[in-house]
């Protein structure tokens, strides 16, 4: 079903825009797995997810590989809240990528995404990710082969950066992807050399709109609703992909949607985030080995402390804990403390007024 029209009210001096904005949850290797997708999509505002990449070399992978990275395949390819999950493939050989894309579609993937953006040295050294951006013709050949191998009703999307060393080949890359017949292109507005260092060069995405009519999705340095609105304005895109910002602020997508509709929902407070941490920890206990479960929780706290100061304090308390029971006790104690502090705040305010 098509998303409802959402008016985007930009802060002055930007004019009001009318858009069918969609928000995508970025694939983040080793960070956003199916448990995190489940949690973040339950917050609302996210229209699509993409898996961590499936590494493709020279052979057709067995179904178990796809089910491991995308267990949502067993439930129709969506999260519990009905958000579709596209399977992302990464590799450098058109033939094997096409074969594995066809297999993912056969298994029920609602869409296939191609990764030309990963900047990791280990990935680039094995002919995957952003290193292929040095050869726009290879990007085209891979995208065209995958599109030809997958039924027309299954969308093929591509995620790229502005280039490898610089932006000089960016428009050639975009033209090649367009000519391949894919459905959408997501652009992380930095080169491989830029890594994840700010700023994101959103204006480069606007340049791409001059050479293609396919839908473009802007990505990079969107940490707040204000960033989102500014990115829409600069790029001219209708859609955004959110990554690290959603890990720092779990309700970011919902806040961005609110801003696009001309109002600002109340942002989550720390005491509201703590139950999510407990839920996330329980999900990891249910799906992974108990001794592994604390690791994703600690990793998430590292992101959360960028927006919530108490997350930094909680991280210090749990970072050396390995026993799941001790970690859970620390989370429960933090929640009890936050609730007690919240209940005391009105009493302090009353006492100050009396004084």
C-alpha positions in Angstrom: 0.0 0.0 0.0 1.3 3.4 -0.9 2.4 5.6 2.0 0.1 8.6 2.8 1.1 12.0 1.6 3.0 13.8 4.3 3.6 17.6 4.1 7.1 18.5 5.1 7.4 21.8 7.0 10.9 23.0 6.8 12.3 25.5 9.3 12.6 29.0 7.9 13.8 29.9 5.3 12.8 26.7 3.6 9.3 26.4 2.0 6.8 23.7 2.8 7.1 20.6 0.6 4.6 17.9 -0.1 6.1 14.4 -0.3 5.3 10.7 0.0 8.3 10.4 2.3 9.5 6.9 3.3 12.1 6.0 5.9 14.4 3.1 5.5 16.4 1.4 8.3 20.0 1.1 7.1 21.8 -2.2 7.1 24.6 -2.1 9.6 26.9 -5.1 9.7 27.2 -6.6 13.2 24.8 -4.1 14.7 21.3 -4.2 13.2 20.3 -7.8 13.1 16.8 -9.3 13.2 16.4 -8.6 16.9 17.2 -4.9 16.5 15.0 -4.7 13.4 12.2 -6.1 15.4 12.6 -3.6 18.2 13.1 -0.5 16.1 10.3 -1.2 13.7 7.9 -1.6 16.7 8.6 2.1 17.5 6.9 3.2 14.3 7.9 5.3 11.3 10.1 2.8 9.5 8.9 1.7 6.1 11.6 -0.8 5.1 14.6 -2.7 6.5 17.6 -4.2 4.8 19.6 -7.1 6.3 23.3 -7.3 7.1 25.0 -8.3 3.9 25.1 -11.8 2.6 28.7 -12.3 1.3 28.7 -13.9 -2.1 31.9 -15.2 -3.7 31.8 -17.7 -6.5 29.0 -20.1 -5.6 25.3 -20.5 -4.9 24.7 -20.3 -1.1 22.4 -22.8 0.7 19.1 -21.5 2.0 20.3 -21.7 5.6 22.6 -18.7 5.0 19.7 -16.5 4.0 17.5 -17.7 6.8 20.2 -17.1 9.3 20.6 -13.4 8.3 17.0 -12.9 7.6 14.8 -15.1 9.8 11.9 -12.9 8.8 11.8 -15.0 5.6 9.9 -17.6 7.7 7.2 -15.0 8.3 6.6 -13.6 4.9 9.7 -11.5 4.8 8.5 -8.8 7.2 9.0 -7.9 10.8 6.2 -8.6 13.3 4.8 -5.1 12.6 4.6 -5.8 8.9 7.7 -3.9 7.7 9.4 -5.6 4.7 13.0 -6.8 5.0 15.1 -6.7 1.8 18.0 -9.1 1.6 21.3 -7.4 0.9 24.0 -9.1 -1.2 27.7 -8.1 -1.4 30.2 -9.4 -3.9 32.2 -8.6 -7.0 31.1 -11.3 -9.5 27.9 -10.7 -11.5 27.1 -14.3 -12.2 27.1 -15.6 -8.6 25.4 -12.5 -7.3 22.6 -13.0 -9.9 22.2 -16.6 -8.9 22.0 -15.8 -5.2 19.6 -13.0 -5.8 17.3 -15.4 -7.6 17.6 -17.8 -4.7 16.7 -15.1 -2.2 13.7 -14.2 -4.3 12.6 -17.9 -4.4 12.9 -18.0 -0.6 10.4 -15.1 -0.4 12.5 -12.0 0.0 10.3 -9.0 -0.7 13.3 -7.2 -2.3 17.0 -7.5 -3.1 19.6 -4.8 -2.2 23.1 -4.7 -3.6 25.9 -3.3 -1.5 28.4 -1.1 -3.2 29.0 1.1 -0.1 30.8 -0.9 2.5 34.1 0.8 3.3 35.6 -2.0 5.4 39.2 -2.8 4.3 38.6 -6.6 4.8 35.6 -6.4 2.5 37.3 -4.2 -0.1 40.4 -6.5 -0.2 38.1 -9.4 -1.1 36.5 -7.5 -4.0 33.3 -6.4 -2.3 31.7 -3.2 -1.2 32.9 0.3 -2.2 36.0 -0.8 -4.0 33.9 -1.7 -7.0 32.9 2.0 -7.3 36.3 2.4 -9.0 34.8 0.7 -12.0 31.4 2.0 -12.9 31.0 -0.5 -15.7 31.3 -3.4 -13.2 28.6 -1.7 -11.0 26.4 -1.6 -14.0 27.1 -5.2 -15.1 26.4 -6.6 -11.6 23.2 -4.6 -11.2 22.0 -5.5 -14.7 22.7 -9.2 -14.1 20.8 -9.3 -10.8 17.9 -7.4 -12.3 17.7 -9.9 -15.2 17.8 -12.9 -12.9 15.1 -11.8 -10.5 11.3 -11.7 -11.3 10.1 -8.3 -12.4 7.7 -8.0 -9.4 10.7 -8.3 -6.9 12.3 -4.9 -6.5 16.1 -4.5 -6.9 17.7 -1.7 -5.0 21.3 -0.5 -4.8 23.2 1.2 -2.0 26.3 3.1 -2.9 28.6 5.9 -1.8 29.7 8.9 -3.8 32.8 7.1 -5.0 35.9 5.4 -3.7 38.7 8.0 -3.5 36.6 11.0 -4.6 33.4 11.9 -6.4 34.7 12.1 -9.9 33.0 8.9 -11.1 29.8 9.4 -9.1 27.5 10.4 -12.0 28.9 7.6 -14.2 28.0 5.2 -11.4 24.5 6.6 -11.2 24.0 6.4 -14.9 25.2 2.8 -15.0 22.8 1.8 -12.2 20.0 3.6 -13.9 20.7 1.8 -17.2 20.7 -1.5 -15.3 16.9 -1.1 -14.7 17.0 -1.3 -10.9 14.1 0.2 -8.9 15.8 2.5 -6.4 19.2 3.9 -5.4 20.3 4.8 -1.9 23.3 7.1 -1.7 25.4 7.4 1.4 26.6 11.0 0.9 30.3 10.2 1.5 33.1 8.5 -0.4 35.0 5.5 0.9 37.9 7.7 1.8 35.5 9.9 3.9 34.5 6.8 5.9 31.9 8.0 8.5 33.5 11.3 9.3 31.2 14.3 9.1 29.9 16.1 7.2 27.8 14.2 4.7 27.8 15.8 1.3 24.1 15.9 0.6 24.5 18.4 -2.3 26.2 15.6 -4.3 23.0 13.6 -4.2 21.2 16.6 -5.7 23.6 16.3 -8.7 22.5 12.7 -9.2 19.0 13.8 -9.7 20.1 15.6 -12.9 21.1 12.4 -14.6 18.4 9.9 -13.4 14.7 9.7 -12.9 14.8 6.7 -10.6 13.9 7.2 -7.0 16.9 8.3 -4.9 17.1 7.7 -1.1 19.4 10.0 0.8 21.6 8.6 3.7 24.2 10.1 6.0 24.5 12.3 9.1 20.7 12.3 9.9 20.7 12.5 13.7 17.6 14.6 14.3 14.3 15.7 12.7 15.9 19.0 11.8 18.7 17.0 10.0 16.1 15.0 8.1 14.2 18.0 6.9 17.4 19.8 5.8 18.6 16.6 4.0 15.3 16.5 2.1 15.6 20.1 1.1 19.2 19.9 0.0 19.0 16.6 -1.9 15.5 17.0 -3.4 14.8 13.4 -2.4 11.5 12.2 -1.1 12.9 9.3 1.0 15.6 8.9 3.6 17.6 6.1 5.1 18.4 6.3 8.8 21.3 4.4 10.4 23.3 5.3 13.5 20.8 8.0 14.4 18.1 5.4 15.1 20.5 3.6 17.4 21.2 6.8 19.4 17.5 7.7 19.4 15.2 4.7 19.0 12.2 6.9 18.2 14.0 9.0 15.6 11.9 7.7 12.7 8.7 8.5 14.5 10.0 12.0 15.3 11.0 12.6 11.7 7.5 11.5 10.5 6.0 14.0 13.0 8.2 16.8 11.8 7.2 16.0 8.2 3.6 16.3 9.2 4.2 19.6 10.8 4.3 18.7 14.5 6.8 17.3 16.9 5.9 14.3 19.0 7.4 14.2 22.5 10.8 12.5 22.4 11.5 9.4 24.5 12.9 9.9 27.9 15.6 7.7 29.4 13.1 5.9 31.7 11.2 4.9 28.5 14.3 3.6 26.8 15.3 1.3 29.7 12.3 -1.1 29.1 13.5 -1.4 25.5 17.0 -2.4 26.7 15.4 -5.1 28.8 13.3 -6.3 25.9 16.3 -6.3 23.6 18.3 -8.3 26.1 15.5 -10.8 26.4 15.3 -11.1 22.7 19.0 -11.8 22.4 18.8 -14.4 25.2 16.0 -16.1 23.3 17.8 -16.2 19.9 21.5 -16.5 20.8 23.8 -18.3 23.2 23.4 -16.8 26.7 27.0 -15.8 27.0 26.8 -13.8 23.7 23.6 -11.9 24.7 25.3 -9.2 26.7 27.5 -8.1 23.8 24.8 -6.5 21.6 23.3 -4.8 24.6 26.7 -3.2 25.4 27.1 -2.2 21.8 23.7 -0.5 21.8 24.5 1.4 25.0 27.6 2.8 23.2 25.3 4.4 20.7 22.7 5.4 23.2 25.1 7.3 25.3 25.5 9.7 22.4 22.0 11.1 23.2 21.3 9.9 26.7 23.9 10.7 29.4 22.6 8.0 31.8 23.4 5.4 29.1 27.1 6.2 29.6 26.7 5.6 33.3 24.9 2.3 32.7 27.5 1.2 30.2 30.3 1.7 32.8 28.3 -0.6 35.2 27.8 -3.4 32.7 30.8 -3.3 30.4 32.8 -5.9 32.3 29.9 -8.1 33.2 29.6 -11.4 31.4 27.0 -13.3 33.4 23.6 -12.7 31.8 21.9 -12.7 35.2 24.2 -9.9 36.5 23.5 -7.9 33.3 19.8 -8.3 33.7 19.9 -7.3 37.4 21.9 -4.1 36.4 19.2 -3.2 33.8 16.4 -3.8 36.3 18.1 -1.7 38.9 18.7 1.1 36.5 15.0 1.0 35.5 13.9 1.1 39.2 16.2 4.0 39.8 14.9 5.9 36.8 11.3 5.4 37.8 12.0 6.4 41.4 13.8 9.6 40.2 10.9 10.5 38.0 8.4 10.1 40.9 10.6 12.3 43.1 10.8 15.1 40.5 7.2 16.5 41.2 7.9 16.4 44.9 11.1 18.4 44.5 9.3 20.9 42.4 6.5 21.3 45.0 9.1 21.7 47.8 10.8 24.4 45.8 7.6 26.3 45.3 6.8 26.1 49.1 10.3 27.3 50.0 
